Amino acid sequence: MVPFAPEYRNNRIPATYINGRSTWRGPPDRKEMLQHLPNKTVTEYIAVIAHRYRFALLTDAIEPVERANTDSDFGDWRPLRLDRPPFSARGAMIFNYFPQNDSHFWKNGVFLLLEAT
């Protein structure tokens, strides 16, 4: 299980195993979760999602760009651009939106991930 997200546990959604490690698979309607995972785990999730679904909409913060795609530990935060290295996922950024947290606005992006070929 992802240790920082116990509120998303759901007995109807079993854990899956990626590279021999149990990870939370979560329902497909969760947003802004990948930005809290290490790059290796993000890459593993992208591969699983791309093989399981024809397409998926993935949402994460995309700015500040100078921190995008830097590696992090579980539970940390950094913006993600899935269309850029080290991910270079098959798909496109299709929409931006601006959630507000107190007095700060974030720039988030919606990435359309296409199925694996």
NUKOL-385719 format. One record per atom (N, C-alpha, C, O): residue in three letters; x, y, z; atom name. Coordinates in steps of 0.05 Angstrom, whole numbers. Example, Ala and Ser with C-alpha at 12.3 -4.5 7.8 and 13.67 -1.06 7.14 Angstrom:
<recs>
REC  residu      c1      c2      c3  atome
REC     ala     264    -114     156      N
REC     ala     246     -90     156     CA
REC     ala     264     -66     156      C
REC     ala     285     -66     169      O
REC     ser     257     -45     142      N
REC     ser     273     -21     143     CA
REC     ser     258       1     157      C
REC     ser     268      23     161      O
</recs>
This chain:
<recs>
REC  residu      c1      c2      c3  atome
REC     met      17     -24       0      N
REC     met       0       0       0     CA
REC     met      18      25       0      C
REC     met      39      25      12      O
REC     val       8      46     -13      N
REC     val      23      71     -12     CA
REC     val      19      82      16      C
REC     val      -4      87      24      O
REC     pro      41      86      31      N
REC     pro      38      92      59     CA
REC     pro      26     119      65      C
REC     pro      16     123      88      O
REC     phe      26     138      47      N
REC     phe      16     165      53     CA
REC     phe     -13     169      45      C
REC     phe     -23     191      49      O
REC     ala     -26     149      35      N
REC     ala     -54     153      25     CA
REC     ala     -73     132      36      C
REC     ala     -88     120      20      O
REC     pro     -74     128      62      N
REC     pro     -92     108      73     CA
REC     pro    -122     114      68      C
REC     pro    -138      96      68      O
REC     glu    -128     140      65      N
REC     glu    -156     147      61     CA
REC     glu    -167     137      34      C
REC     glu    -191     138      30      O
REC     tyr    -150     128      16      N
REC     tyr    -159     119     -10     CA
REC     tyr    -161      88     -11      C
REC     tyr    -168      77     -32      O
REC     arg    -155      75      11      N
REC     arg    -157      46      11     CA
REC     arg    -186      38       7      C
REC     arg    -205      51      17      O
REC     asn    -190      17      -8      N
REC     asn    -217       7     -14     CA
REC     asn    -215     -23     -16      C
REC     asn    -201     -34     -34      O
REC     asn    -230     -37       1      N
REC     asn    -228     -66       1     CA
REC     asn    -237     -78     -26      C
REC     asn    -230    -101     -31      O
REC     arg    -252     -64     -42      N
REC     arg    -260     -75     -68     CA
REC     arg    -239     -72     -89      C
REC     arg    -242     -83    -111      O
REC     ile    -217     -57     -83      N
REC     ile    -196     -53    -103     CA
REC     ile    -171     -65     -92      C
REC     ile    -158     -53     -75      O
REC     pro    -163     -88    -102      N
REC     pro    -140    -102     -91     CA
REC     pro    -114     -88     -98      C
REC     pro    -112     -74    -118      O
REC     ala     -94     -93     -82      N
REC     ala     -67     -83     -88     CA
REC     ala     -56    -100    -112      C
REC     ala     -65    -122    -116      O
REC     thr     -38     -88    -126      N
REC     thr     -25    -102    -148     CA
REC     thr       5    -103    -141      C
REC     thr      14     -89    -123      O
REC     tyr      19    -119    -155      N
REC     tyr      48    -122    -150     CA
REC     tyr      63    -114    -175      C
REC     tyr      59    -124    -197      O
REC     ile      81     -95    -171      N
REC     ile      99     -85    -192     CA
REC     ile     127     -90    -183      C
REC     ile     135     -80    -162      O
REC     asn     142    -104    -199      N
REC     asn     170    -111    -193     CA
REC     asn     172    -123    -165      C
REC     asn     190    -117    -150      O
REC     gly     153    -141    -158      N
REC     gly     155    -155    -133     CA
REC     gly     147    -140    -109      C
REC     gly     149    -150     -86      O
REC     arg     137    -115    -112      N
REC     arg     130     -99     -89     CA
REC     arg     100     -92     -90      C
REC     arg      90     -85    -111      O
REC     ser      87     -95     -68      N
REC     ser      58     -89     -67     CA
REC     ser      54     -59     -69      C
REC     ser      67     -43     -54      O
REC     thr      37     -50     -86      N
REC     thr      31     -22     -89     CA
REC     thr       1     -19     -91      C
REC     thr     -14     -37    -100      O
REC     trp      -9       4     -83      N
REC     trp     -37      10     -84     CA
REC     trp     -45      16    -113      C
REC     trp     -32      32    -126      O
REC     arg     -66       3    -122      N
REC     arg     -74       6    -150     CA
REC     arg     -95      28    -152      C
REC     arg     -96      42    -173      O
REC     gly    -111      31    -132      N
REC     gly    -130      54    -131     CA
REC     gly    -151      55    -153      C
REC     gly    -147      44    -175      O
REC     pro    -173      67    -147      N
REC     pro    -194      70    -167     CA
REC     pro    -184      90    -189      C
REC     pro    -168     107    -184      O
REC     pro    -195      87    -213      N
REC     pro    -185     103    -236     CA
REC     pro    -194     132    -234      C
REC     pro    -187     148    -252      O
REC     asp    -209     140    -214      N
REC     asp    -219     168    -213     CA
REC     asp    -203     185    -193      C
REC     asp    -212     207    -186      O
REC     arg    -180     176    -184      N
REC     arg    -163     192    -167     CA
REC     arg    -146     210    -183      C
REC     arg    -137     203    -205      O
REC     lys    -141     235    -173      N
REC     lys    -125     253    -188     CA
REC     lys    -102     264    -171      C
REC     lys    -103     263    -146      O
REC     glu     -82     273    -184      N
REC     glu     -59     286    -171     CA
REC     glu     -45     268    -151      C
REC     glu     -37     277    -130      O
REC     met     -42     243    -158      N
REC     met     -29     224    -140     CA
REC     met      -1     218    -149      C
REC     met      17     214    -133      O
REC     leu       4     216    -176      N
REC     leu      30     208    -186     CA
REC     leu      52     228    -177      C
REC     leu      75     220    -174      O
REC     gln      45     253    -174      N
REC     gln      65     273    -167     CA
REC     gln      77     269    -139      C
REC     gln      96     282    -132      O
REC     his      65     250    -124      N
REC     his      75     244     -97     CA
REC     his      91     218     -96      C
REC     his      97     208     -74      O
REC     leu      97     207    -119      N
REC     leu     112     181    -120     CA
REC     leu     139     184    -134      C
REC     leu     142     202    -150      O
REC     pro     158     167    -127      N
REC     pro     184     167    -140     CA
REC     pro     181     162    -170      C
REC     pro     162     149    -179      O
REC     asn     200     172    -186      N
REC     asn     199     168    -215     CA
REC     asn     197     139    -224      C
REC     asn     183     133    -242      O
REC     lys     212     121    -210      N
REC     lys     211      93    -217     CA
REC     lys     182      82    -214      C
REC     lys     173      67    -231      O
REC     thr     169      90    -192      N
REC     thr     142      80    -187     CA
REC     thr     122      93    -207      C
REC     thr     104      80    -217      O
REC     val     126     119    -214      N
REC     val     109     132    -234     CA
REC     val     112     117    -261      C
REC     val      92     112    -274      O
REC     thr     136     110    -268      N
REC     thr     141      95    -293     CA
REC     thr     127      68    -293      C
REC     thr     115      60    -313      O
REC     glu     127      54    -270      N
REC     glu     113      29    -267     CA
REC     glu      83      32    -270      C
REC     glu      70      16    -283      O
REC     tyr      72      52    -257      N
REC     tyr      44      57    -259     CA
REC     tyr      35      64    -287      C
REC     tyr      15      54    -297      O
REC     ile      51      81    -301      N
REC     ile      44      88    -329     CA
REC     ile      43      63    -346      C
REC     ile      25      60    -362      O
REC     ala      62      45    -342      N
REC     ala      63      20    -358     CA
REC     ala      38       3    -352      C
REC     ala      26      -7    -371      O
REC     val      30       1    -327      N
REC     val       7     -15    -320     CA
REC     val     -19      -3    -331      C
REC     val     -35     -16    -343      O
REC     ile     -22      23    -328      N
REC     ile     -45      37    -338     CA
REC     ile     -47      35    -368      C
REC     ile     -69      30    -379      O
REC     ala     -25      39    -382      N
REC     ala     -24      39    -411     CA
REC     ala     -31      11    -422      C
REC     ala     -42       9    -444      O
REC     his     -25     -10    -407      N
REC     his     -31     -37    -416     CA
REC     his     -60     -45    -409      C
REC     his     -72     -62    -422      O
REC     arg     -70     -33    -388      N
REC     arg     -97     -40    -378     CA
REC     arg    -119     -25    -391      C
REC     arg    -141     -36    -395      O
REC     tyr    -114       0    -399      N
REC     tyr    -136      17    -410     CA
REC     tyr    -129      27    -438      C
REC     tyr    -105      31    -444      O
REC     arg    -149      31    -454      N
REC     arg    -145      42    -480     CA
REC     arg    -135      71    -479      C
REC     arg    -117      79    -495      O
REC     phe    -145      86    -460      N
REC     phe    -135     113    -455     CA
REC     phe    -141     120    -426      C
REC     phe    -159     108    -414      O
REC     ala    -127     139    -415      N
REC     ala    -131     148    -387     CA
REC     ala    -125     178    -386      C
REC     ala    -107     187    -400      O
REC     leu    -139     192    -369      N
REC     leu    -133     220    -363     CA
REC     leu    -119     221    -337      C
REC     leu    -130     213    -316      O
REC     leu     -95     232    -337      N
REC     leu     -78     234    -313     CA
REC     leu     -74     263    -307      C
REC     leu     -65     279    -324      O
REC     thr     -79     271    -282      N
REC     thr     -76     299    -275     CA
REC     thr     -55     303    -253      C
REC     thr     -54     288    -234      O
REC     asp     -38     323    -257      N
REC     asp     -18     329    -238     CA
REC     asp     -10     358    -242      C
REC     asp     -16     370    -262      O
REC     ala       3     370    -222      N
REC     ala      15     397    -224     CA
REC     ala      36     396    -246      C
REC     ala      50     376    -249      O
REC     ile      39     417    -262      N
REC     ile      59     418    -283     CA
REC     ile      79     441    -280      C
REC     ile      97     443    -296      O
REC     glu      75     457    -260      N
REC     glu      94     479    -254     CA
REC     glu     100     480    -225      C
REC     glu      83     471    -209      O
REC     pro     123     490    -217      N
REC     pro     143     504    -232     CA
REC     pro     159     485    -250      C
REC     pro     168     463    -241      O
REC     val     164     492    -275      N
REC     val     177     475    -294     CA
REC     val     205     467    -286      C
REC     val     214     445    -293      O
REC     glu     219     484    -271      N
REC     glu     247     477    -264     CA
REC     glu     248     453    -244      C
REC     glu     269     441    -241      O
REC     arg     226     447    -232      N
REC     arg     225     423    -213     CA
REC     arg     211     399    -226      C
REC     arg     210     378    -214      O
REC     ala     200     403    -250      N
REC     ala     185     381    -263     CA
REC     ala     202     356    -267      C
REC     ala     225     358    -277      O
REC     asn     191     333    -260      N
REC     asn     203     307    -264     CA
REC     asn     229     302    -249      C
REC     asn     242     282    -254      O
REC     thr     235     319    -229      N
REC     thr     257     312    -212     CA
REC     thr     248     288    -194      C
REC     thr     225     286    -188      O
REC     asp     267     271    -187      N
REC     asp     259     248    -171     CA
REC     asp     252     256    -143      C
REC     asp     262     276    -133      O
REC     ser     235     241    -130      N
REC     ser     227     247    -103     CA
REC     ser     222     221     -88      C
REC     ser     222     199     -99      O
REC     asp     218     223     -62      N
REC     asp     211     200     -45     CA
REC     asp     181     198     -43      C
REC     asp     167     217     -51      O
REC     phe     171     175     -34      N
REC     phe     143     171     -30     CA
REC     phe     132     194     -11      C
REC     phe     144     199      10      O
REC     gly     111     206     -20      N
REC     gly      98     227      -4     CA
REC     gly     108     255      -9      C
REC     gly      95     274      -1      O
REC     asp     131     258     -22      N
REC     asp     141     284     -29     CA
REC     asp     124     295     -52      C
REC     asp     106     282     -62      O
REC     trp     131     319     -61      N
REC     trp     117     331     -83     CA
REC     trp     136     344    -103      C
REC     trp     156     356     -95      O
REC     arg     129     342    -128      N
REC     arg     142     357    -149     CA
REC     arg     123     356    -173      C
REC     arg     107     337    -176      O
REC     pro     124     376    -191      N
REC     pro     107     375    -215     CA
REC     pro     116     353    -234      C
REC     pro     139     345    -235      O
REC     leu      97     343    -250      N
REC     leu     103     322    -269     CA
REC     leu      94     331    -297      C
REC     leu      73     342    -301      O
REC     arg     111     325    -316      N
REC     arg     105     327    -345     CA
REC     arg     109     300    -357      C
REC     arg     132     293    -363      O
REC     leu      88     285    -359      N
REC     leu      91     257    -368     CA
REC     leu      99     255    -397      C
REC     leu     108     233    -406      O
REC     asp      96     277    -413      N
REC     asp     105     276    -441     CA
REC     asp     135     281    -444      C
REC     asp     145     281    -466      O
REC     arg     149     286    -422      N
REC     arg     178     293    -423     CA
REC     arg     194     272    -408      C
REC     arg     183     257    -391      O
REC     pro     220     270    -414      N
REC     pro     237     250    -399     CA
REC     pro     237     256    -369      C
REC     pro     234     279    -361      O
REC     pro     239     236    -353      N
REC     pro     246     208    -360     CA
REC     pro     222     191    -368      C
REC     pro     226     167    -373      O
REC     phe     198     202    -369      N
REC     phe     174     186    -375     CA
REC     phe     169     183    -405      C
REC     phe     166     161    -415      O
REC     ser     168     205    -418      N
REC     ser     163     206    -447     CA
REC     ser     139     187    -455      C
REC     ser     141     171    -473      O
REC     ala     118     190    -439      N
REC     ala      94     173    -443     CA
REC     ala      81     179    -470      C
REC     ala      82     202    -480      O
REC     arg      68     159    -481      N
REC     arg      53     161    -506     CA
REC     arg      27     175    -500      C
REC     arg       9     164    -487      O
REC     gly      24     200    -511      N
REC     gly      -1     215    -506     CA
REC     gly       5     244    -509      C
REC     gly      25     252    -522      O
REC     ala     -12     261    -498      N
REC     ala     -10     290    -501     CA
REC     ala     -23     305    -477      C
REC     ala     -42     295    -466      O
REC     met     -12     328    -471      N
REC     met     -24     346    -452     CA
REC     met     -48     359    -466      C
REC     met     -44     372    -487      O
REC     ile     -72     356    -455      N
REC     ile     -95     365    -470     CA
REC     ile    -111     388    -456      C
REC     ile    -128     400    -469      O
REC     phe    -104     394    -431      N
REC     phe    -120     414    -417     CA
REC     phe    -104     423    -393      C
REC     phe     -89     407    -380      O
REC     asn    -106     448    -386      N
REC     asn     -95     459    -361     CA
REC     asn    -118     471    -344      C
REC     asn    -138     480    -354      O
REC     tyr    -114     469    -318      N
REC     tyr    -133     481    -300     CA
REC     tyr    -118     492    -276      C
REC     tyr     -95     485    -272      O
REC     phe    -130     509    -260      N
REC     phe    -117     524    -239     CA
REC     phe    -131     522    -212      C
REC     phe    -146     539    -205      O
REC     pro    -125     500    -198      N
REC     pro    -137     497    -171     CA
REC     pro    -125     517    -152      C
REC     pro    -102     526    -155      O
REC     gln    -140     525    -131      N
REC     gln    -131     544    -112     CA
REC     gln    -128     531     -85      C
REC     gln    -145     515     -76      O
REC     asn    -106     537     -71      N
REC     asn    -101     528     -44     CA
REC     asn     -96     553     -27      C
REC     asn     -74     564     -29      O
REC     asp    -114     561     -10      N
REC     asp    -112     586       4     CA
REC     asp    -108     609     -16      C
REC     asp    -126     615     -32      O
REC     ser     -85     622     -15      N
REC     ser     -81     645     -33     CA
REC     ser     -63     637     -56      C
REC     ser     -56     655     -72      O
REC     his     -57     612     -60      N
REC     his     -39     603     -81     CA
REC     his     -55     589    -103      C
REC     his     -71     571     -97      O
REC     phe     -49     595    -128      N
REC     phe     -60     581    -151     CA
REC     phe     -39     562    -162      C
REC     phe     -16     570    -165      O
REC     trp     -47     538    -168      N
REC     trp     -29     518    -180     CA
REC     trp     -36     516    -210      C
REC     trp     -59     520    -217      O
REC     lys     -17     509    -226      N
REC     lys     -22     503    -254     CA
REC     lys     -20     473    -257      C
REC     lys       1     461    -254      O
REC     asn     -43     461    -262      N
REC     asn     -44     432    -266     CA
REC     asn     -50     425    -295      C
REC     asn     -63     441    -309      O
REC     gly     -42     402    -303      N
REC     gly     -47     393    -330     CA
REC     gly     -61     366    -331      C
REC     gly     -59     350    -312      O
REC     val     -76     362    -352      N
REC     val     -89     336    -357     CA
REC     val     -75     323    -380      C
REC     val     -74     335    -402      O
REC     phe     -64     300    -376      N
REC     phe     -49     285    -396     CA
REC     phe     -66     262    -406      C
REC     phe     -75     246    -389      O
REC     leu     -69     260    -432      N
REC     leu     -84     238    -444     CA
REC     leu     -63     216    -450      C
REC     leu     -48     218    -469      O
REC     leu     -64     195    -434      N
REC     leu     -46     172    -437     CA
REC     leu     -59     152    -456      C
REC     leu     -82     144    -451      O
REC     leu     -45     144    -477      N
REC     leu     -55     125    -496     CA
REC     leu     -46      97    -490      C
REC     leu     -25      93    -477      O
REC     glu     -61      77    -498      N
REC     glu     -54      49    -492     CA
REC     glu     -27      42    -504      C
REC     glu     -19      54    -524      O
REC     ala     -15      23    -492      N
REC     ala      11      13    -502     CA
REC     ala       7       0    -529      C
REC     ala     -13     -13    -534      O
REC     thr      27       3    -546      N
REC     thr      25      -9    -573     CA
REC     thr      38     -36    -574      C
REC     thr      39     -49    -595      O
</recs>
